[in-house]
Amino acid sequence: MNSPIVKLSAAAFLISLSASGQCKDLLALAATNLTAARSSPTIGSVKCPANLDSLVGMAAEVVVSKLGRPDLIEVGRGEHGQILSVQKYIFANSSATWTDIGVSVGGWSVVAPVGKPFTVMYFFYNKGSQIELVRCNEG
């Protein structure tokens, strides 16, 4: 006998499989863009990937395995008082300069370019090191 719970679980499993493929593609695109931006002699804005919300729930070690170590890491509290780690990737070469403002109420953090604009991708992790939120600012 097929239980509705078993059917639902199977459907959720199939959705998670396709989402994980989409996540891998998204991270691969971000990694390619990050590498290109860091090795470029010029500084400029890079288009943010679409569907960043599909990364919610992913483990930090998966992101780091694809993108490398983040440029900046901060710890603060989210809008509900939960502890968040915000890891930022700067899509620019090492001559880029920025002003970094710490984690604020609501879990938001800002990296503001000084001079030429560049893209910054923010990963907000919960205490279990899983993504709660991803944001990308195109300079």
LUMDRENPA-745013 format. One record per residue: residue number from 1; residue in one letter; x, y, z of N, C-alpha, C, CB in turn. Coordinates in nm, 2 decimals, always signed. Last residue first. Glycine has a CB too. Layout:
% residues N
k,r,n_east,n_north,n_up,ca_east,ca_north,ca_up,c_east,c_north,c_up,cb_east,cb_north,cb_up
NUM,A,X,Y,Z,X,Y,Z,X,Y,Z,X,Y,Z;
...
***
This chain:
% residues 139
k,r,n_east,n_north,n_up,ca_east,ca_north,ca_up,c_east,c_north,c_up,cb_east,cb_north,cb_up
139,G,+2.82,+4.59,-0.67,+2.89,+4.72,-0.66,+2.80,+4.83,-0.67,+3.00,+4.73,-0.76;
138,E,+2.60,+4.39,-0.66,+2.68,+4.42,-0.77,+2.74,+4.56,-0.77,+2.60,+4.40,-0.90;
137,N,+2.57,+4.18,-0.39,+2.56,+4.32,-0.43,+2.65,+4.34,-0.55,+2.58,+4.41,-0.31;
136,C,+2.38,+3.91,-0.27,+2.49,+3.95,-0.37,+2.46,+4.09,-0.41,+2.50,+3.85,-0.49;
135,R,+2.31,+3.68,-0.01,+2.29,+3.80,-0.08,+2.41,+3.83,-0.17,+2.26,+3.92,+0.02;
134,V,+2.15,+3.41,+0.15,+2.26,+3.45,+0.06,+2.22,+3.58,-0.01,+2.29,+3.34,-0.05;
133,L,+2.08,+3.25,+0.45,+2.05,+3.36,+0.36,+2.17,+3.38,+0.28,+2.01,+3.49,+0.44;
132,E,+2.16,+3.03,+0.59,+2.02,+3.08,+0.62,+1.98,+3.18,+0.51,+2.02,+3.14,+0.76;
131,I,+2.36,+2.75,+0.54,+2.32,+2.88,+0.49,+2.18,+2.91,+0.53,+2.34,+2.88,+0.34;
130,Q,+2.50,+2.60,+0.84,+2.42,+2.59,+0.72,+2.37,+2.73,+0.67,+2.29,+2.50,+0.74;
129,S,+2.63,+2.59,+1.09,+2.71,+2.61,+0.96,+2.63,+2.58,+0.84,+2.83,+2.52,+0.97;
128,G,+2.47,+2.60,+1.31,+2.50,+2.47,+1.25,+2.58,+2.47,+1.12,+2.36,+2.40,+1.23;
127,K,+2.43,+2.87,+1.34,+2.53,+2.80,+1.43,+2.56,+2.66,+1.39,+2.49,+2.81,+1.57;
126,N,+2.40,+2.98,+1.00,+2.35,+2.96,+1.14,+2.46,+2.89,+1.22,+2.22,+2.88,+1.14;
125,Y,+2.54,+3.22,+0.77,+2.53,+3.08,+0.82,+2.48,+3.08,+0.97,+2.67,+3.01,+0.82;
124,F,+2.52,+3.40,+0.49,+2.48,+3.40,+0.63,+2.46,+3.26,+0.68,+2.35,+3.49,+0.65;
123,F,+2.73,+3.52,+0.25,+2.67,+3.39,+0.29,+2.65,+3.41,+0.44,+2.76,+3.27,+0.26;
122,Y,+2.75,+3.75,-0.01,+2.74,+3.73,+0.14,+2.67,+3.60,+0.16,+2.66,+3.85,+0.21;
121,M,+2.96,+3.89,-0.25,+2.86,+3.78,-0.22,+2.87,+3.75,-0.07,+2.88,+3.66,-0.31;
120,V,+3.01,+4.18,-0.43,+3.03,+4.11,-0.30,+2.92,+4.01,-0.28,+3.05,+4.21,-0.18;
119,T,+3.16,+4.35,-0.70,+3.06,+4.27,-0.65,+3.10,+4.20,-0.52,+3.02,+4.16,-0.76;
118,F,+3.27,+4.70,-0.72,+3.29,+4.55,-0.74,+3.18,+4.48,-0.67,+3.43,+4.51,-0.69;
117,P,+3.36,+5.03,-0.84,+3.26,+4.93,-0.78,+3.30,+4.79,-0.81,+3.12,+4.96,-0.83;
116,K,+3.65,+5.22,-0.75,+3.57,+5.15,-0.85,+3.48,+5.04,-0.79,+3.67,+5.08,-0.95;
115,G,+3.63,+5.38,-0.44,+3.68,+5.39,-0.58,+3.59,+5.32,-0.68,+3.83,+5.34,-0.60;
114,V,+3.56,+5.14,-0.23,+3.62,+5.27,-0.23,+3.68,+5.28,-0.37,+3.72,+5.29,-0.11;
113,P,+3.26,+4.95,-0.17,+3.38,+4.97,-0.25,+3.43,+5.12,-0.23,+3.36,+4.94,-0.40;
112,A,+3.15,+4.82,+0.14,+3.13,+4.93,+0.04,+3.26,+4.96,-0.04,+3.09,+5.06,+0.11;
111,V,+2.99,+4.57,+0.27,+3.13,+4.60,+0.22,+3.10,+4.70,+0.12,+3.20,+4.47,+0.17;
110,V,+2.79,+4.51,+0.55,+2.81,+4.59,+0.43,+2.96,+4.59,+0.40,+2.75,+4.73,+0.44;
109,S,+2.53,+4.30,+0.68,+2.67,+4.35,+0.68,+2.70,+4.41,+0.55,+2.77,+4.23,+0.71;
108,W,+2.26,+4.20,+0.88,+2.31,+4.26,+0.76,+2.45,+4.31,+0.78,+2.22,+4.37,+0.71;
107,G,+2.12,+4.10,+1.10,+2.22,+4.01,+1.03,+2.28,+4.07,+0.90,+2.15,+3.88,+1.00;
106,G,+1.97,+4.25,+1.25,+1.90,+4.20,+1.13,+2.00,+4.11,+1.05,+1.85,+4.31,+1.05;
105,V,+2.21,+4.48,+1.34,+2.09,+4.42,+1.38,+2.02,+4.37,+1.25,+2.00,+4.52,+1.46;
104,S,+2.52,+4.40,+1.16,+2.43,+4.49,+1.23,+2.30,+4.41,+1.27,+2.39,+4.61,+1.14;
103,V,+2.86,+4.34,+1.13,+2.72,+4.28,+1.13,+2.63,+4.36,+1.22,+2.73,+4.13,+1.19;
102,G,+3.05,+4.63,+1.03,+3.02,+4.50,+1.09,+2.88,+4.46,+1.09,+3.06,+4.51,+1.23;
101,I,+3.17,+4.74,+0.72,+3.09,+4.77,+0.83,+3.04,+4.64,+0.89,+2.96,+4.87,+0.79;
100,D,+3.45,+4.82,+0.54,+3.37,+4.71,+0.59,+3.30,+4.76,+0.72,+3.46,+4.59,+0.62;
99,T,+3.54,+4.96,+0.24,+3.51,+4.99,+0.38,+3.42,+4.88,+0.43,+3.44,+5.14,+0.39;
98,W,+3.81,+4.86,+0.02,+3.67,+4.87,+0.06,+3.66,+4.92,+0.20,+3.60,+4.73,+0.05;
97,T,+3.99,+4.82,-0.29,+3.98,+4.87,-0.15,+3.84,+4.88,-0.11,+4.06,+5.00,-0.13;
96,A,+4.18,+4.61,-0.50,+4.05,+4.67,-0.46,+4.05,+4.71,-0.32,+3.93,+4.57,-0.49;
95,S,+4.40,+4.46,-0.55,+4.42,+4.61,-0.54,+4.29,+4.68,-0.50,+4.47,+4.66,-0.67;
94,S,+4.33,+4.20,-0.58,+4.38,+4.24,-0.45,+4.40,+4.39,-0.44,+4.51,+4.17,-0.42;
93,N,+4.02,+4.20,-0.78,+4.16,+4.17,-0.75,+4.21,+4.23,-0.62,+4.25,+4.22,-0.87;
92,A,+3.69,+4.09,-0.69,+3.78,+4.19,-0.74,+3.93,+4.14,-0.71,+3.75,+4.33,-0.67;
91,F,+3.45,+4.00,-0.53,+3.48,+3.97,-0.67,+3.56,+4.08,-0.73,+3.34,+3.95,-0.74;
90,I,+3.48,+3.88,-0.21,+3.50,+4.00,-0.29,+3.54,+3.96,-0.43,+3.61,+4.09,-0.22;
89,Y,+3.26,+3.72,+0.00,+3.35,+3.69,-0.11,+3.36,+3.82,-0.19,+3.31,+3.57,-0.20;
88,K,+3.20,+3.67,+0.34,+3.20,+3.75,+0.23,+3.30,+3.72,+0.12,+3.21,+3.90,+0.27;
87,Q,+3.00,+3.53,+0.58,+3.12,+3.51,+0.51,+3.10,+3.58,+0.38,+3.15,+3.36,+0.49;
86,V,+2.88,+3.56,+0.90,+2.86,+3.62,+0.76,+3.00,+3.60,+0.70,+2.82,+3.77,+0.77;
85,S,+2.71,+3.37,+1.13,+2.84,+3.39,+1.07,+2.82,+3.44,+0.93,+2.94,+3.26,+1.08;
84,L,+2.48,+3.44,+1.39,+2.51,+3.42,+1.25,+2.66,+3.45,+1.22,+2.42,+3.52,+1.16;
83,I,+2.27,+3.36,+1.65,+2.40,+3.39,+1.61,+2.42,+3.35,+1.46,+2.50,+3.31,+1.70;
82,Q,+1.95,+3.52,+1.68,+2.03,+3.41,+1.66,+2.17,+3.45,+1.61,+1.96,+3.32,+1.55;
81,G,+1.78,+3.74,+1.71,+1.88,+3.72,+1.82,+1.97,+3.60,+1.79,+1.81,+3.70,+1.95;
80,H,+1.64,+3.79,+1.49,+1.57,+3.72,+1.60,+1.66,+3.68,+1.71,+1.50,+3.59,+1.55;
79,E,+1.81,+3.91,+1.31,+1.70,+3.98,+1.36,+1.62,+3.92,+1.47,+1.61,+4.01,+1.25;
78,G,+2.14,+3.78,+1.43,+2.03,+3.81,+1.33,+1.92,+3.88,+1.39,+1.99,+3.68,+1.27;
77,R,+2.46,+3.89,+1.54,+2.33,+3.83,+1.57,+2.23,+3.87,+1.46,+2.28,+3.88,+1.71;
76,G,+2.78,+3.78,+1.42,+2.69,+3.87,+1.49,+2.56,+3.80,+1.51,+2.67,+3.99,+1.39;
75,V,+3.10,+3.75,+1.29,+3.00,+3.69,+1.36,+2.91,+3.79,+1.43,+3.06,+3.59,+1.47;
74,E,+3.26,+3.75,+0.97,+3.22,+3.82,+1.09,+3.11,+3.73,+1.16,+3.16,+3.96,+1.05;
73,I,+3.52,+3.73,+0.73,+3.43,+3.65,+0.81,+3.39,+3.74,+0.94,+3.49,+3.51,+0.85;
72,L,+3.63,+3.78,+0.40,+3.60,+3.84,+0.53,+3.50,+3.75,+0.60,+3.54,+3.98,+0.52;
71,D,+3.68,+3.61,+0.19,+3.77,+3.72,+0.21,+3.75,+3.78,+0.35,+3.75,+3.83,+0.11;
70,P,+3.66,+3.25,+0.24,+3.60,+3.38,+0.22,+3.71,+3.49,+0.25,+3.48,+3.40,+0.31;
69,R,+3.84,+2.99,+0.06,+3.81,+3.06,+0.19,+3.75,+3.20,+0.16,+3.94,+3.08,+0.27;
68,G,+3.65,+2.85,-0.21,+3.77,+2.88,-0.13,+3.73,+2.95,-0.01,+3.87,+2.96,-0.22;
67,L,+3.43,+2.77,-0.35,+3.47,+2.91,-0.37,+3.61,+2.94,-0.30,+3.37,+3.00,-0.32;
66,K,+3.40,+2.49,-0.30,+3.39,+2.54,-0.43,+3.45,+2.68,-0.45,+3.24,+2.54,-0.47;
65,S,+3.45,+2.46,-0.03,+3.52,+2.36,-0.12,+3.51,+2.41,-0.27,+3.46,+2.22,-0.11;
64,V,+3.28,+2.65,+0.08,+3.42,+2.67,+0.08,+3.50,+2.58,-0.01,+3.47,+2.65,+0.23;
63,V,+3.03,+2.52,+0.03,+3.06,+2.65,-0.03,+3.21,+2.67,-0.04,+2.99,+2.76,+0.04;
62,V,+3.07,+2.29,+0.19,+3.04,+2.28,+0.05,+3.08,+2.41,-0.03,+2.89,+2.24,+0.02;
61,E,+3.09,+2.40,+0.44,+3.21,+2.33,+0.38,+3.19,+2.31,+0.23,+3.23,+2.20,+0.46;
60,A,+2.84,+2.50,+0.50,+2.95,+2.59,+0.47,+3.06,+2.52,+0.41,+3.00,+2.65,+0.61;
59,A,+2.56,+2.33,+0.34,+2.66,+2.34,+0.45,+2.78,+2.43,+0.40,+2.72,+2.20,+0.48;
58,M,+2.24,+2.47,+0.25,+2.37,+2.41,+0.22,+2.47,+2.43,+0.33,+2.42,+2.47,+0.08;
57,G,+2.03,+2.63,+0.32,+2.04,+2.49,+0.38,+2.17,+2.42,+0.35,+1.92,+2.41,+0.33;
56,V,+2.01,+2.80,+0.02,+1.97,+2.79,+0.16,+1.96,+2.65,+0.21,+1.83,+2.86,+0.18;
55,L,+2.04,+2.80,-0.25,+2.16,+2.76,-0.17,+2.12,+2.75,-0.02,+2.27,+2.85,-0.19;
54,S,+1.82,+2.91,-0.37,+1.83,+2.77,-0.38,+1.95,+2.71,-0.29,+1.85,+2.72,-0.52;
53,D,+1.86,+3.18,-0.36,+1.78,+3.12,-0.25,+1.79,+2.97,-0.25,+1.64,+3.16,-0.26;
52,L,+1.98,+3.25,-0.59,+2.07,+3.23,-0.48,+1.99,+3.16,-0.36,+2.12,+3.36,-0.43;
51,N,+1.88,+3.29,-0.86,+1.84,+3.18,-0.78,+1.93,+3.15,-0.66,+1.83,+3.06,-0.86;
50,A,+2.17,+3.42,-1.05,+2.02,+3.41,-1.02,+2.00,+3.29,-0.92,+1.93,+3.40,-1.14;
49,P,+2.48,+3.57,-0.97,+2.40,+3.46,-1.01,+2.25,+3.47,-0.97,+2.46,+3.33,-0.96;
48,C,+2.56,+3.91,-1.05,+2.53,+3.81,-0.95,+2.45,+3.70,-1.01,+2.45,+3.88,-0.83;
47,K,+2.81,+4.03,-1.27,+2.67,+4.00,-1.25,+2.65,+3.89,-1.15,+2.61,+3.95,-1.38;
46,V,+3.06,+4.24,-1.13,+3.03,+4.11,-1.19,+2.88,+4.08,-1.17,+3.12,+3.99,-1.13;
45,S,+3.23,+4.55,-1.18,+3.12,+4.47,-1.12,+3.09,+4.35,-1.20,+2.99,+4.56,-1.12;
44,G,+3.59,+4.57,-1.16,+3.45,+4.60,-1.21,+3.35,+4.51,-1.15,+3.45,+4.59,-1.36;
43,I,+3.92,+4.64,-1.21,+3.82,+4.61,-1.11,+3.69,+4.65,-1.17,+3.85,+4.69,-0.98;
42,T,+4.18,+4.47,-1.41,+4.09,+4.58,-1.38,+3.98,+4.54,-1.28,+4.02,+4.63,-1.51;
41,P,+4.31,+4.23,-1.43,+4.39,+4.35,-1.40,+4.30,+4.47,-1.37,+4.49,+4.39,-1.51;
40,S,+4.17,+3.94,-1.28,+4.16,+4.05,-1.38,+4.25,+4.17,-1.34,+4.01,+4.09,-1.40;
39,S,+4.17,+3.76,-1.08,+4.28,+3.76,-1.17,+4.28,+3.87,-1.27,+4.30,+3.62,-1.24;
38,R,+3.92,+3.80,-0.96,+4.04,+3.81,-0.88,+4.17,+3.82,-0.96,+4.05,+3.69,-0.78;
37,A,+3.74,+3.74,-1.17,+3.75,+3.88,-1.11,+3.88,+3.90,-1.03,+3.63,+3.90,-1.02;
36,A,+3.79,+3.47,-1.21,+3.82,+3.57,-1.32,+3.83,+3.71,-1.26,+3.70,+3.56,-1.42;
35,T,+3.71,+3.36,-0.96,+3.85,+3.34,-1.01,+3.89,+3.45,-1.12,+3.87,+3.20,-1.07;
34,L,+3.44,+3.44,-0.97,+3.53,+3.49,-0.86,+3.68,+3.48,-0.91,+3.51,+3.40,-0.73;
33,N,+3.34,+3.30,-1.19,+3.34,+3.45,-1.19,+3.43,+3.51,-1.08,+3.20,+3.50,-1.16;
32,T,+3.38,+3.04,-1.10,+3.44,+3.08,-1.23,+3.45,+3.24,-1.23,+3.36,+3.03,-1.35;
31,A,+3.22,+3.04,-0.87,+3.36,+3.01,-0.86,+3.44,+3.06,-0.98,+3.39,+2.86,-0.84;
30,A,+2.97,+3.08,-0.98,+3.02,+3.18,-0.89,+3.17,+3.16,-0.88,+2.96,+3.17,-0.75;
29,L,+2.95,+2.84,-1.13,+2.94,+2.97,-1.20,+3.01,+3.08,-1.11,+2.80,+3.01,-1.24;
28,A,+2.95,+2.66,-0.92,+3.05,+2.65,-1.02,+3.06,+2.78,-1.10,+3.02,+2.53,-1.12;
27,L,+2.72,+2.74,-0.78,+2.85,+2.75,-0.72,+2.96,+2.75,-0.82,+2.87,+2.65,-0.61;
26,L,+2.53,+2.66,-0.98,+2.54,+2.80,-0.93,+2.67,+2.83,-0.87,+2.42,+2.82,-0.84;
25,D,+2.58,+2.38,-1.00,+2.60,+2.47,-1.12,+2.61,+2.61,-1.08,+2.48,+2.45,-1.21;
24,K,+2.51,+2.31,-0.74,+2.64,+2.28,-0.79,+2.67,+2.37,-0.91,+2.66,+2.14,-0.82;
23,C,+2.23,+2.38,-0.74,+2.33,+2.45,-0.65,+2.47,+2.43,-0.69,+2.31,+2.39,-0.51;
22,Q,+2.14,+2.20,-0.93,+2.13,+2.35,-0.96,+2.22,+2.42,-0.87,+1.98,+2.40,-0.94;
21,G,+2.18,+1.97,-0.79,+2.24,+1.99,-0.92,+2.25,+2.13,-0.95,+2.17,+1.91,-1.02;
20,S,+2.01,+2.02,-0.57,+2.15,+2.01,-0.55,+2.23,+2.02,-0.67,+2.18,+1.87,-0.48;
19,A,+1.76,+2.02,-0.70,+1.81,+2.14,-0.64,+1.96,+2.13,-0.61,+1.74,+2.17,-0.51;
18,S,+1.74,+1.75,-0.77,+1.75,+1.85,-0.87,+1.80,+1.98,-0.82,+1.61,+1.87,-0.94;
17,L,+1.73,+1.65,-0.50,+1.84,+1.61,-0.60,+1.85,+1.71,-0.71,+1.80,+1.47,-0.66;
16,S,+1.50,+1.77,-0.40,+1.63,+1.80,-0.34,+1.75,+1.76,-0.43,+1.65,+1.73,-0.20;
15,I,+1.31,+1.64,-0.56,+1.33,+1.79,-0.57,+1.46,+1.83,-0.51,+1.21,+1.86,-0.49;
14,L,+1.34,+1.38,-0.47,+1.37,+1.41,-0.61,+1.39,+1.56,-0.63,+1.25,+1.37,-0.70;
13,F,+1.26,+1.41,-0.20,+1.39,+1.36,-0.23,+1.43,+1.40,-0.38,+1.40,+1.21,-0.21;
12,A,+0.99,+1.49,-0.23,+1.09,+1.58,-0.17,+1.23,+1.54,-0.20,+1.07,+1.59,-0.01;
11,A,+0.89,+1.25,-0.34,+0.89,+1.38,-0.42,+0.99,+1.48,-0.36,+0.75,+1.44,-0.42;
10,A,+0.93,+1.08,-0.12,+1.00,+1.05,-0.25,+1.00,+1.18,-0.34,+0.93,+0.94,-0.33;
9,S,+0.76,+1.20,+0.06,+0.91,+1.19,+0.09,+0.98,+1.17,-0.04,+0.93,+1.08,+0.19;
8,L,+0.52,+1.17,-0.06,+0.56,+1.30,-0.04,+0.71,+1.30,-0.01,+0.49,+1.36,+0.08;
7,K,+0.50,+0.89,-0.06,+0.50,+0.96,-0.19,+0.55,+1.10,-0.17,+0.35,+0.97,-0.25;
6,V,+0.50,+0.84,+0.22,+0.60,+0.79,+0.13,+0.61,+0.86,+0.00,+0.58,+0.64,+0.11;
5,I,+0.26,+0.97,+0.28,+0.38,+1.02,+0.34,+0.50,+0.97,+0.26,+0.40,+0.98,+0.49;
4,P,+0.06,+0.83,+0.16,+0.09,+0.96,+0.11,+0.22,+1.02,+0.16,-0.03,+1.05,+0.15;
3,S,+0.16,+0.48,+0.09,+0.12,+0.59,+0.19,+0.15,+0.73,+0.13,+0.19,+0.57,+0.32;
2,N,+0.06,+0.22,-0.09,+0.14,+0.34,-0.10,+0.08,+0.45,+0.00,+0.14,+0.40,-0.24;
1,M,+0.08,-0.12,+0.00,+0.00,+0.00,+0.00,+0.09,+0.12,+0.00,-0.10,+0.00,+0.12;
***
